[in-house]
Amino acid sequence: MAYRIPSTATSAAGRMKAWVIYYYGDNKQFTLSDSVQMPILNSPKDVLIEVSASSVNPIDIRRREGYGAKLIGTYQSAKNVLQMGGNELEKLDFPIILGRDFCGTIIRKGPKVTKFNVGDKVFGALNVTRHGSFAQYCAAGEDEICLKPTNISDGEAAAYPLVSLTSWYAIRKFSGYNEENAFGRRALVLGAGGGVGHVATQLLNNLGMETTALCSERSFDYIRQLGVVDTVDYKQKDWLSELSRKPKYDLIFDTVGPRSYSFELMSPLLNKGGTFVTIVSPIFRNVDQYGLIPGFARTTYTAVKQTYYGLSNGVNYRWAVYRADGHVLNEVKNLIEQNKLKINIDQQKFSFQQIPGAIARVENGSANGKIVIEYLNK
Ligand SMILES: NC(=O)c1ccc[n+]([C@@H]2O[C@H](COP(=O)([O-])OP(=O)(O)OC[C@H]3O[C@@H](n4cnc5c(N)ncnc54)[C@H](OP(=O)(O)O)[C@@H]3O)[C@@H](O)[C@H]2O)c1
């Protein structure tokens, strides 16, 4: 059964301001409502957070368009059935609140929360099964969040979580690289100029890996400031032959996807036993397009085909996904506080009222770094 927050934690009549969508579609779907139901704490280990900043990720745009709706809906229904209950908000029915990243202050905690106190400033990325952070308040589990780094603003903190968790999971969990086995190995990051790419590049560098960044020339200076000397411009015709002339790689980290960088195209650049890890998996799109069972079947077929291709060529193929994870965020926090992990933030800042504009800036390709939204006057 859902654990409902005591009424003292809610704003007037348990309502809050949030940017919601009532239908999937373009940016015009966003409506600012001041009467959205406050988040419900589904577990006694959940906390309620007053959001002070968030940031935009491509997943917010995809979700607005309906990406992942079938799979997330099915997962949610199954969870609610198994819990013998659930509630309207938890089913992620419309109106939906988007936004994954957040920084904010805990204003209420469930009775089994032991790691945090009311008043703590925290940051994190919400799992896709939760309502989002483009709202006055959001709810998260105590194991999904972390205290905010002390040396950066709320806005900066909100730019880190999703891209850092994704990078960390892809490198550590899905590819198996860590302090013990990474030093001196070679890594290639496809899309190193993007949100995930430039964070992944730094995490690989921190592990002592020799990293090549494949990105557009406009990102070269920034990437080099992060300590990566080897940059290749993907907009040049001979990018592949340039990469082929370099020593082979132990890890290729793909943030762009198979339309530009298929496993078959890139695997000749890998050393034997090397790994191609991509964060662009077809599962959500297959299930959206073909339905649950055929979508799963297609995805499984692709996974088996790629695994077989990998085995035949002595290399590994992996899909990686992020998870809200407080332990990983704590590592990220330490790196930030030691100045070992930086984030590239776009010059243009947005307020809570301007959230659709912030999303449009990412969508039309004008952003030069992460777009941050500061919730000063909601
Ligand atoms: N699996 C997961 O859990 C997970 C989590 C987060 C994100 N993602 C997915 O990962 C992808 C990247 O996310 P993001 O936040 O890094 O996006 P982003 O900040 O928008 O970055 C995308 C970058 O890709 C670069 N790019 C585009 N085409 C390229 C090409 N052909 N070669 C090299 N670089 C290219 C662009 O760089 P230039 O400016 O240099 O052209 C752009 O900066 C998205 O599809 C997102 O949905 C998956």
PDBQT file of the ligand as one rigid body, heavy atoms in Angstrom, charges set to zero:
ROOT
HETATM    1  N1  LIG A 401      20.483   4.467 -21.293  1.00  0.00    +0.000 N 
HETATM    2  C1  LIG A 401      20.331   5.447 -20.425  1.00  0.00    +0.000 C 
HETATM    3  O1  LIG A 401      20.069   5.232 -19.234  1.00  0.00    +0.000 OA
HETATM    4  C2  LIG A 401      20.513   6.863 -20.916  1.00  0.00    +0.000 A 
HETATM    5  C3  LIG A 401      20.703   7.893 -19.979  1.00  0.00    +0.000 A 
HETATM    6  C4  LIG A 401      20.940   9.179 -20.446  1.00  0.00    +0.000 A 
HETATM    7  C5  LIG A 401      20.929   9.424 -21.816  1.00  0.00    +0.000 A 
HETATM    8  N2  LIG A 401      20.674   8.424 -22.685  1.00  0.00    +0.000 N 
HETATM    9  C6  LIG A 401      20.659   8.682 -24.137  1.00  0.00    +0.000 C 
HETATM   10  O2  LIG A 401      21.993   8.983 -24.524  1.00  0.00    +0.000 OA
HETATM   11  C7  LIG A 401      21.992   9.917 -25.587  1.00  0.00    +0.000 C 
HETATM   12  C8  LIG A 401      22.940  11.077 -25.251  1.00  0.00    +0.000 C 
HETATM   13  O3  LIG A 401      22.467  11.775 -24.124  1.00  0.00    +0.000 OA
HETATM   14  P1  LIG A 401      23.132  13.165 -23.685  1.00  0.00    +0.000 P 
HETATM   15  O4  LIG A 401      22.467  13.620 -22.446  1.00  0.00    +0.000 OA
HETATM   16  O5  LIG A 401      24.606  13.058 -23.697  1.00  0.00    +0.000 OA
HETATM   17  O6  LIG A 401      22.688  14.088 -24.929  1.00  0.00    +0.000 OA
HETATM   18  P2  LIG A 401      23.232  15.505 -25.370  1.00  0.00    +0.000 P 
HETATM   19  O7  LIG A 401      23.793  16.252 -24.210  1.00  0.00    +0.000 OA
HETATM   20  O8  LIG A 401      22.159  16.136 -26.178  1.00  0.00    +0.000 OA
HETATM   21  O9  LIG A 401      24.473  15.181 -26.286  1.00  0.00    +0.000 OA
HETATM   22  C9  LIG A 401      24.353  14.637 -27.540  1.00  0.00    +0.000 C 
HETATM   23  C10 LIG A 401      25.683  14.949 -28.229  1.00  0.00    +0.000 C 
HETATM   24  O10 LIG A 401      25.844  14.044 -29.301  1.00  0.00    +0.000 OA
HETATM   25  C11 LIG A 401      26.758  14.648 -30.175  1.00  0.00    +0.000 C 
HETATM   26  N3  LIG A 401      26.593  14.038 -31.482  1.00  0.00    +0.000 N 
HETATM   27  C12 LIG A 401      25.515  14.052 -32.302  1.00  0.00    +0.000 A 
HETATM   28  N4  LIG A 401      25.759  13.307 -33.394  1.00  0.00    +0.000 NA
HETATM   29  C13 LIG A 401      27.012  12.823 -33.239  1.00  0.00    +0.000 A 
HETATM   30  C14 LIG A 401      27.851  11.979 -34.023  1.00  0.00    +0.000 A 
HETATM   31  N5  LIG A 401      27.439  11.463 -35.186  1.00  0.00    +0.000 N 
HETATM   32  N6  LIG A 401      29.058  11.685 -33.545  1.00  0.00    +0.000 NA
HETATM   33  C15 LIG A 401      29.515  12.162 -32.369  1.00  0.00    +0.000 A 
HETATM   34  N7  LIG A 401      28.775  12.960 -31.591  1.00  0.00    +0.000 NA
HETATM   35  C16 LIG A 401      27.541  13.285 -32.021  1.00  0.00    +0.000 A 
HETATM   36  C17 LIG A 401      26.482  16.127 -30.156  1.00  0.00    +0.000 C 
HETATM   37  O11 LIG A 401      27.749  16.691 -30.060  1.00  0.00    +0.000 OA
HETATM   38  P3  LIG A 401      28.275  17.925 -30.907  1.00  0.00    +0.000 P 
HETATM   39  O12 LIG A 401      27.684  19.126 -30.238  1.00  0.00    +0.000 OA
HETATM   40  O13 LIG A 401      29.732  17.804 -30.715  1.00  0.00    +0.000 OA
HETATM   41  O14 LIG A 401      27.823  17.746 -32.320  1.00  0.00    +0.000 OA
HETATM   42  C18 LIG A 401      25.736  16.333 -28.830  1.00  0.00    +0.000 C 
HETATM   43  O15 LIG A 401      26.467  17.164 -27.971  1.00  0.00    +0.000 OA
HETATM   44  C19 LIG A 401      20.533  10.328 -25.802  1.00  0.00    +0.000 C 
HETATM   45  O16 LIG A 401      20.010   9.565 -26.862  1.00  0.00    +0.000 OA
HETATM   46  C20 LIG A 401      19.861   9.925 -24.505  1.00  0.00    +0.000 C 
HETATM   47  O17 LIG A 401      18.495   9.649 -24.667  1.00  0.00    +0.000 OA
HETATM   48  C21 LIG A 401      20.479   7.134 -22.280  1.00  0.00    +0.000 A 
ENDROOT
TORSDOF 0
